[in-house]
Amino acid sequence: MVYRKFQPIRQWKTLIQDQHFKFSFLIGLLVMFLALIINVFASLYVSNIEVLAVQDLILDHIPTLDLNFFYVTGITIIISVIFLYPILFRPEVFPFTLKAYASFIIIRSFFISLTHIGMPENFLTHAGPNPENSLLISFFYKNDLFFSAHTGIPFLAFLLFNKDNKWISYFFLISSFIMALTVLFMHVHYSIDVFAAYFITYSIYKVTDSIFNKLNFRFRVRIRLLYEKSVKQKKKLLKRLRKVTGYNIGLEK
């Protein structure tokens, strides 16, 4: 494996010279913006529908705990790391990160709009079980339950970066489990929302990866060439790039 220095500015400069990267990056930003708009309208839609709570085998047997710190601050930290990590350490996967994350939001927005179920009974509120006084209701949408974004977002990050760094992989995987327990013990998601999140998120990752894997490989080769000293190895990389993707990039001097 080629040693890779921490040189984000150099890596970004190299990638920006690639027209495919610039186009992919701009498309990622556009799709992300579109996804956020769709999410707002979908969440507002389900928040204003009259719904009823249903029974849940797991929630009916566990207490309601105040885990607001993890629910709010925890997910904020996770999302921040999801975008800061590729910006600083893996810029070649940043466009793919945007597209995968946007796909997650769009697909989830579609799912929450289909079946209307109310928040579980005894879900955590700021002051007692009365939903009208709920801190969560005041600052977040409600009834946007299936599937759990708190669980799926860090798991998607684990899938995106699990081949890059074992420590960042452990962080996201453990974070996903912590978020799953958090939303269950706060009773803000049904158990099916949490368990289904892993399967749906994995499917989202596999589909987006299969669509964009050629571009991802091209960008990885760009960065690999920066640190590869052997001209012979560089030529092998370029040959493999042409064979796998059909793309061709020049050998930088």
Buried (B, 14 or more C-beta within 10 A) or exposed (E): EEEEEEEBEEBBEBBEEBEBBEEBBEBBBEBBEEBEEBBEEBBEBBBEEEBEBEEBEEBEEEEBEEBBEBBBEBBEEBBEBBBEBBEEBBBBBBBBBBBBBBBBBBBBBEBBBEEBBBBBBBBBBBEEEEBEEBBBBEEBBBBBBBBBBBBBBBBBBBBBBBEBEEEBBEBBBEBBEBBBBBBBBBBBBBBBBBBBBBEBBBEBBEEBBEBBEBBBBBBBBBBBBBEBEEEEEBEEBBEEBEEEBEBEBEEEE
